[in-house]
Structures are given as C-alpha cells and as structure tokens.
Amino acid sequence: MAWNIFKKKEESNPLEDNSLELKVDAALRNAQNDKRQAASDIEKIKSWTAEVIVETYADIFPNGNLTYYRDKYKEDAIEKYESIKSENEGKVPYEKAEKCDKIVKGYLNQIELRKSKLLLYEKLENEYAATKMKLKQLGAVKKSDAKVDSHENRLRELDNDTSSYVDAVGDSSKLDELQKEFELKSEYQNQLTLLSDKFDTQADNSYDNSLAYKDEIDKILNDLK
C-alpha cells in the first residue's frame, strides 16, 4: 500500500467555519443595540411623564408659567405625583386630572415594560458573549495544537490510524453543541419579535396593553434563569 504523507488536507469552506461566529456576533450586536434603545426609551418616557404632570398642574405650582420653574418641577414630578394629585384634588378640572392620571399610569406601565425588556436584552447579551467566548476558546485550542497536530497526522497516516477521525468528530460535536446553544437563545429573540408584533397590533384604550406584554417578557426571563 502506498502512503502519501504529503497528501493535501481537504480545505474547509471558511464561510461555513465562520457562520456560527458571524451569527453570534450579529445577535450580540442586536442585543446591545436593543438594550441601549430600551434604556433610551425609559428616559424619554420618564421625561414625557413628568411633562404631562407639570402641564396639568402648572397653574397651581408657584411660577408654573415660567420655563425655568417647570423644568425644576419635572425633576421629581414622577416621585411626587401621588402627593401632587391628592393635595391638589379639585384645584384642576376633574376631566383634566383624570386624563392626566390615565396617561401617567399608561406611561409608567410602558416604563416597567421597557425595564423588563432591558433585563432580557442584558441577559441575552451575556449569553451571546459567553457563547462567543466558548467559540474563541475552541478556536484557540485548535490553533495552539495545530503545529503538533500536523506531525501527529503524518504519523497517523503512516500507521493507517483512524483515531484522527475520532478527534474530528469530537471537534464537530463541540461545535454542534454551541450551535444548538445559540439556536436556543435565538429562539427567545424570535419570541420577543412575535410578542412585539402581537401587542403592537392590539388596540388599547386603557393603556394597560403593556402589562400583558411585560408579563410575557418576564416569562421569557424566567426561562433564561
């Protein structure tokens, strides 16, 4: 039997080798972007909440007609809202106060929803980062052993040894595990997209739609723990 110890090893498709890494990188970036957006939305909605409180009760606040003082009142309007509402009951038209209360509660629900989203995106970010690290570690081990392996492979060919196939299957198995791990985490992101589509199309005159949405997100968070 003739052995060719200089036989060229079959080249793997670099795109296939990197496909999981590219998917993980993309998912990690999306989670980071979504996390930043959720944090930004929270601050924006807090500002709107404070604004509607001050606009509703501006006439009874000292100097409430002046921009400087309105901005000062906005700083702690959310924290003081319940006392503002109770202490000034009857001082603004009932319908105006009721509308303000409904809007404030709706905004606060939206803030709580985005806090849950923020926690979920942080969790996914950490999970994707961990998967990326495992991929790097797997690649580092293979790279560090590459030179020694080249000599070992030559000896295996000389001895007609099939153990190299076993090693290759082991590497493939580890990669498959990471692939399944990534797909499982990606499914949570898919669920979030479906939930977003579902609740965005539902009419909600009571502004409570966000509470049901938040409950579904909290369920996903519990699954990830």
C-alpha positions as CSV (number, residue, x, y, z in Angstrom):
1,M,0.0,0.0,0.0
2,A,1.4,3.4,-1.0
3,W,1.2,6.2,1.6
4,N,1.3,9.8,0.6
5,I,2.3,11.6,3.8
6,F,2.3,14.9,1.9
7,K,-1.3,14.5,0.8
8,K,-3.1,17.8,0.9
9,K,-5.8,18.0,3.5
10,E,-9.3,18.9,2.2
11,E,-9.9,22.6,2.6
12,S,-13.0,23.6,4.6
13,N,-15.2,26.3,3.5
14,P,-14.2,29.4,5.5
15,L,-17.7,30.7,5.3
16,E,-19.1,27.5,6.9
17,D,-16.4,27.7,9.6
18,N,-17.3,31.2,10.5
19,S,-21.0,31.1,10.0
20,L,-21.8,30.4,13.7
21,E,-19.3,33.1,14.8
22,L,-20.9,35.6,12.4
23,K,-24.4,34.7,13.7
24,V,-23.3,35.1,17.3
25,D,-21.6,38.4,16.6
26,A,-24.7,39.7,14.8
27,A,-27.0,38.5,17.7
28,L,-24.7,40.1,20.2
29,R,-24.8,43.5,18.4
30,N,-28.6,43.3,18.1
31,A,-28.9,42.6,21.9
32,Q,-26.6,45.5,22.7
33,N,-28.5,47.9,20.4
34,D,-31.8,46.8,21.7
35,K,-30.6,47.3,25.3
36,R,-29.4,50.8,24.5
37,Q,-32.7,51.5,22.8
38,A,-34.7,50.3,25.8
39,A,-32.6,52.4,28.2
40,S,-33.1,55.4,25.9
41,D,-36.9,54.8,25.7
42,I,-37.1,54.6,29.5
43,E,-35.5,58.1,29.9
44,K,-37.7,59.5,27.1
45,I,-40.9,58.2,28.6
46,K,-39.9,59.4,32.1
47,S,-39.5,62.9,30.6
48,W,-42.9,62.7,28.9
49,T,-44.5,61.5,32.2
50,A,-43.0,64.4,34.1
51,E,-44.1,66.8,31.4
52,V,-47.8,65.8,31.5
53,I,-47.8,66.1,35.3
54,V,-46.4,69.6,35.3
55,E,-48.6,70.7,32.3
56,T,-51.7,69.5,34.2
57,Y,-50.8,71.2,37.5
58,A,-48.8,74.2,36.1
59,D,-51.4,76.7,37.2
60,I,-51.2,75.7,40.8
61,F,-47.4,75.4,41.0
62,P,-45.6,78.6,42.1
63,N,-44.3,80.3,39.0
64,G,-45.6,77.3,37.0
65,N,-45.9,79.5,33.9
66,L,-42.2,80.0,33.7
67,T,-40.0,77.6,31.8
68,Y,-37.2,77.5,34.4
69,Y,-39.6,76.5,37.2
70,R,-41.4,74.0,35.1
71,D,-38.1,72.3,34.3
72,K,-37.3,72.2,38.1
73,Y,-40.7,70.7,38.8
74,K,-40.2,68.0,36.2
75,E,-37.1,66.7,38.0
76,D,-39.1,65.0,40.8
77,A,-42.6,65.2,39.4
78,I,-42.9,61.4,39.0
79,E,-41.8,60.7,42.5
80,K,-44.1,63.3,43.9
81,Y,-47.0,62.6,41.6
82,E,-49.3,60.8,44.1
83,S,-48.9,63.6,46.7
84,I,-49.4,66.3,44.0
85,K,-52.6,64.6,42.9
86,S,-54.0,64.1,46.3
87,E,-53.0,67.6,47.7
88,N,-54.5,69.4,44.7
89,E,-57.6,67.4,44.2
90,G,-60.4,69.7,43.0
91,K,-57.9,72.5,42.1
92,V,-57.9,71.5,38.4
93,P,-60.9,70.4,36.3
94,Y,-61.9,66.8,37.1
95,E,-61.7,65.6,33.5
96,K,-58.2,67.1,33.1
97,A,-57.0,65.5,36.3
98,E,-58.5,62.1,35.2
99,K,-56.9,62.3,31.8
100,C,-53.5,63.1,33.3
101,D,-53.8,60.2,35.7
102,K,-54.7,57.8,32.9
103,I,-51.8,59.0,30.8
104,V,-49.3,58.9,33.7
105,K,-50.3,55.3,34.6
106,G,-50.0,54.3,30.9
107,Y,-46.5,55.9,30.7
108,L,-45.4,54.1,33.9
109,N,-46.6,50.8,32.5
110,Q,-44.6,51.5,29.4
111,I,-41.5,52.2,31.6
112,E,-42.0,48.9,33.5
113,L,-42.3,47.1,30.2
114,R,-39.1,48.5,29.0
115,K,-37.3,47.7,32.2
116,S,-38.2,44.0,31.6
117,K,-37.0,44.4,28.1
118,L,-33.8,45.9,29.4
119,L,-33.2,42.9,31.7
120,L,-34.0,40.5,28.9
121,Y,-31.6,42.2,26.5
122,E,-28.9,42.2,29.2
123,K,-29.4,38.5,29.8
124,L,-29.2,37.7,26.0
125,E,-26.1,39.9,25.7
126,N,-24.4,38.0,28.4
127,E,-25.5,34.7,26.9
128,Y,-24.2,35.6,23.5
129,A,-21.0,36.9,24.9
130,A,-20.5,33.6,26.7
131,T,-21.1,31.6,23.5
132,K,-18.7,33.8,21.6
133,M,-16.0,33.2,24.3
134,K,-16.6,29.4,24.0
135,L,-16.1,29.7,20.3
136,K,-12.9,31.6,20.7
137,Q,-11.6,29.1,23.3
138,L,-12.4,26.3,20.9
139,G,-10.6,28.1,18.1
140,A,-7.6,28.9,20.3
141,V,-7.2,25.3,21.4
142,K,-7.3,24.1,17.8
143,K,-4.8,26.8,16.7
144,S,-2.4,26.2,19.6
145,D,-2.3,22.5,18.8
146,A,-2.1,22.9,15.0
147,K,1.7,22.5,14.7
148,V,1.8,19.5,16.8
149,D,-1.2,18.0,15.1
150,S,0.4,18.3,11.7
151,H,3.2,16.0,12.8
152,E,0.7,13.7,14.6
153,N,-1.4,13.5,11.5
154,R,1.6,12.5,9.5
155,L,2.3,9.7,11.9
156,R,-1.3,8.6,11.8
157,E,-1.2,8.4,8.1
158,L,1.9,6.3,8.2
159,D,0.3,4.0,10.7
160,N,-3.0,4.0,8.9
161,D,-4.6,5.1,12.1
162,T,-8.3,6.1,12.2
163,S,-8.2,8.0,15.5
164,S,-7.9,11.3,13.7
165,Y,-11.4,10.7,12.6
166,V,-12.5,10.4,16.2
167,D,-10.8,13.7,17.0
168,A,-12.5,15.4,14.2
169,V,-15.9,14.1,15.3
170,G,-15.1,15.4,18.8
171,D,-14.4,18.9,17.4
172,S,-17.6,18.8,15.4
173,S,-19.5,17.7,18.4
174,K,-18.4,20.7,20.4
175,L,-19.3,23.0,17.6
176,D,-22.7,21.3,17.3
177,E,-23.3,21.9,21.0
178,L,-22.5,25.6,20.6
179,Q,-24.7,25.8,17.5
180,K,-27.7,24.3,19.5
181,E,-26.9,26.6,22.4
182,F,-27.0,29.6,20.1
183,E,-30.2,28.5,18.3
184,L,-31.9,28.1,21.7
185,K,-31.0,31.6,22.7
186,S,-32.1,32.9,19.3
187,E,-35.5,31.4,19.8
188,Y,-36.0,33.7,22.8
189,Q,-35.3,36.7,20.5
190,N,-37.8,35.3,18.0
191,Q,-40.4,35.0,20.7
192,L,-39.8,38.6,21.6
193,T,-40.3,39.7,18.0
194,L,-43.6,37.7,17.8
195,L,-44.8,39.3,21.0
196,S,-43.9,42.8,19.7
197,D,-45.9,42.1,16.5
198,K,-48.8,40.8,18.6
199,F,-49.1,43.6,21.1
200,D,-48.4,46.4,18.6
201,T,-51.5,45.5,16.6
202,Q,-53.8,45.3,19.6
203,A,-56.0,48.3,20.4
204,D,-55.6,49.5,24.0
205,N,-57.7,52.4,25.0
206,S,-57.0,51.7,28.7
207,Y,-53.2,51.9,28.2
208,D,-52.9,48.5,30.0
209,N,-51.7,46.5,27.0
210,S,-48.1,46.9,28.1
211,L,-48.8,45.0,31.3
212,A,-49.7,41.8,29.4
213,Y,-46.7,42.4,27.2
214,K,-44.5,42.7,30.2
215,D,-45.8,39.5,31.8
216,E,-44.9,37.6,28.6
217,I,-41.4,39.0,28.7
218,D,-41.0,38.2,32.3
219,K,-41.9,34.6,31.5
220,I,-39.0,34.5,28.9
221,L,-36.7,36.0,31.6
222,N,-37.7,33.2,34.0
223,D,-37.0,30.6,31.3
224,L,-33.5,32.0,30.8
225,K,-32.6,31.9,34.5
